[in-house]
């Protein structure tokens, strides 16, 4: 093989190996930092992974918020009007956090089914609802409507 061709081939092989390494590292980083959204129905049915950082959201159930007197721990339930999930958060909640309002929380699901949030995001005005929460509520309402139609058709 001619020395110039051999040098070119060596350079091309190093470039391909470097590109492969860069793609591999980027894929690994994306896999570690992705936060998938799960609604309360998916969490209750067991679709959400345990001990993996995910996003979960829905409407805060009325009467479900309880605050610990000795710390900043807050326990509440989030629903999509089909299922609900118990959540815990230790920290200062956003000013717009309230019962009956939509939230998205980031955290991990424990083996006992409780979602432990490390960040809670609340809607930012009266008319806004996070798109994921809105879609989850629409899916839950569609399931309820389909179940009601099926049960009423059977007489």
Buried (B, 14 or more C-beta within 10 A) or exposed (E): EEEEEEEEEEEEEEEEEEEEEEEEEEEEEEEEEEEEBBBBBBBBEEEBEEEEBBBBBBBBBEEBBEEEEEEEEBBBBBBBBBBBBBBBBEEEBBEBBBEEBBBBBBBBBEEEEBBBBEEBBBBEEEEEBBEBBEBBBEBBEEBEEEEEEEEEEEE
